[in-house]
Amino acid sequence: MSASAPVRVRFAPSPTGFLHVGGARTALFNWLFARRQGGTLILRIEDTDQNRSTEASVRTILDGLEWLQIAWDEGPFFQSRSLDAHRALARRLLEAGKAYHCFCAPAELDRKREAAEKAGTAWKYDRTCLRLPPEEVRRRLAAGPAAVRFEVPEGTIAWDDLVHGPTAFEGAVIEDIVLLRSDGSPTYNLSVVSDDIDMRVTHVIRGDDHISNTPKQILLYRAAGIEPPRFGHLPLILGTDKKRLSKRHGAVSVTEYRDKGYLPEALFNFLALLGWSPGDGREKMTRQELTDAFSLEAVNKKGAVFDEQKLEWLNSQYINDLPAARIAALVRDDLVAAGLHSPDLDEGGARRDWYLRVIEALKARAKLLGDFPRDLRPFLSDEFDYRPEAVEKHLAGSPQSGGAKTSDPKTGGPKAGGPEAIAARMAALRDALAGTADFTEAGTEQVLRALAEARGEAAAAFIHPLRVALLGTAVSPGVFVILVLIGRDRALRRLDRLIAFLRK
């Protein structure tokens, strides 16, 4: 390809399953490279394996790309619709004397390969059919179909990889390449080269697992009289155990991460930094910042570790930046499914402003969109449980945590950390909150701290059980923010509930 030709790259998934994160990262790097170079991204669906390709997989791939907002400029093209062009290229190579007919039965080749394996030796096709005289080839063709093989020439096949640098394979170790099977169907390497030529692809950016195909494809380009594109091979994505990412590491489909509550902006940002970095320590970057900084030369040559904890952290940063109204729209369906939604929460509804203030309070601690239905429940319903960890940490000694109502051996009164003492504190707090005229964040905090001081106790001894009473959780946003959002009447009822729970 001419060095001055406009950049044209392609993402070419096989529709035999979902869009996994490795494929999404490849698509994203192609997109970033094309945008950085002012080029074109082509989407090509490589569906020539009709036994495994499905329309559902195509839809899943397109959905994943659209959700990540990786927009292609041309396509989607379907490889299966270009079979005639693939066969035409094979015929050109035959006519040029660079390919030949092969009549060897698959079973015969398997037998030879197995025999070599038993003998502990490497085996490649022995060119039995290359040595056939022309009249024998014609006779056999008249009797039945044959495969077509490309004759791999001697010598070194070298290229300057955009990621790995100078890379080379010896032709002597490469088996003559099957171009057409005996049924006339094109093979992967032929189809890819034919399509890339027709689509004027200038750069091929794909995973390291394709690197062994590259010397074969370079030979086919050159045999067709075409200068090969530039190649860049991306490092594989690894799990935290440094093994290739797979289902055993958890979700590997882009749509699974969507369904788990990740934002597309967060996953896009995370994948862009998986094996590449801008070199200045930035971790949260906009699409434009990523585009401006991206270069294939800065891609790491080693495998990149997929750390979902880091993805969660990044997702939390993006959630915290979202307006509450957008979060409300994103979690609406989940609230409906949980039976927590009501029309007065929607735009124009009576509780809309209050609802957005609740979301604003909760979003700083949210890691996933899926956290919101759980965390919103105590605000939208009085039916919620005290979480076991909250009971254990802040109500230790309560009947539900396995403790007993014991007395302090020194005073004879309720044990300071026991359920009776906690109930007494909450009863005193309830009365103080019921009587205050200033039910604001500042006003309620002043009431609680004054009560604690008057009793000679730490404010934390009141704050933590209050949080459990209001939300059932061990941690939350500021308790006085929560107290005001819950409202006086509901807060008093929840304190009554907690007191009853403690005194069982």
Phi, psi and omega in degrees: 000140181296137180296336182268357181293144177302141182295128176225117180241165181220145168250124190231074181284155173264126185277060181246011180179199181281173173275103181278168187294331177295315177296320179297320179295321177297315178300318183294317179295322175298317180297313180298317180297315180297316181293321180295325183265002184066033185256200187236135174254124179256137174255119180235123179269115184269085190252029182288341175276083186294338180288334184247341182284139180224152176295326179297320178294320177302313181297320179296319179296313180296318179300316180297316179295318181294320179296320178283354181060042172263094187272130176267155183264331179224141179110192005284137173261147181247121186300327183296344181271002181242023184299324180297321179293323178296314180296324180296322178295320178298319179295321178299319180289326175297312183295332179276359179077017180260357178220165182212161178280140179237125184255004183294131179286143178308321181296323179293318179294319178299320181297315179296320180294316179296321179296321179293321180296319179295327180278355179075027180240152177285150180223140168222165185306133188270012175061035178306315186280341177294332184272358181292139176294154183304320182293327178290322178298315180297319181298316182290324178295325178292334183274340183171173184288163179217158172280168176236128178243146174268132179278111181287122181284162176287160177115180183263136173254114186233150173208159178264097184291136183293342178251311188267349183082201183305126183223141183212148172231149176270132178302333184295338182263000183258127179288146176308129193278126173288123178263313178234135173285169184296340177273004178090000182279135180288151177269171184305308186297320178295313183298317181298312182295316179301313181293318181296325176294311182297327182269002176058043180290131182258333182221133177248113181244114186208179185287160178301336181293349179262000189296330179287341176281338188298313179298324178297316182290324176300317178299320181291320176303310184294322178296330178276359179081022183243135175291127183296155173290171171283142181245141173221127185247123186274144179295151179291157176266130185247154170282176181295343176273008178069016173258159185304134183301132179209183183299336180293343178270359182117207182295135176234356178268139178302318182292334175294320178292323174300313183291336178282350176105020175274149177273145180299325179297321182290315181293322177302309180300315182297314181295324180297330181265011181268089182100001177214151174212157179285350176087002182238014176086355179293140178239328178255112186224144176286166178301320181292320178296320178296317180297315183295329185265344192290139170207142179292332181297336182268002178289134180292141180280343181262162181300146181258136183271128178274106182253103185293334176296321177292322177297318177300316179300313181296320179298321179297324178295319179290321177299317182295336179275347184284142170297146182302326182295324179289321177299318179303319179292321183290329184259001185303312182298322179293324177294319177300314181298328181274359180073024184253350185272146173218153185302333183288356174271343183284170179308128181087353181285159185297328182256013185300309182299317178298317181299318179293327177293323177296312179300317180300322179290326186274335193294334183295335181259356185281135175260326182228154175300330180293347177288334188293313178304321178294313185283337179279340185309310182296342177275328186259351181209148174272359181263094176211156181260157169281125182290140183306320181293329177289319178297315182296320186279319189246349177236029184306136182096354178288159180304321183290341179262008175091004180277184180228155178281095184250159178259154175287123184296339182274318185260337185080353179270187180300140178298136189304324181258005184276172184297325181294319179295317179296319178297320180295318178299314183294327177293319178294319179295321179301314181296320181295318180291325179295330185266351183280141177272344184254077181271067176240175178301311181293319183294316181290326177295320179297320179299312183295316184290324177295320178296315180298318181295318180297328181270356181070033183236162179286143178300327181299332180294342177260321186296314186293313176296327177299317178301316179298319180298318186283320188236341184081011186244161178275335180227156180191174167300179183311130188295331181283329171298314181295318182302314181291321179294323177293323180094153186301308186298315180292323180297318179295320178295324181287328173292321176300319180297315181295319180299317179296320179299318182288332185264009178294000000 
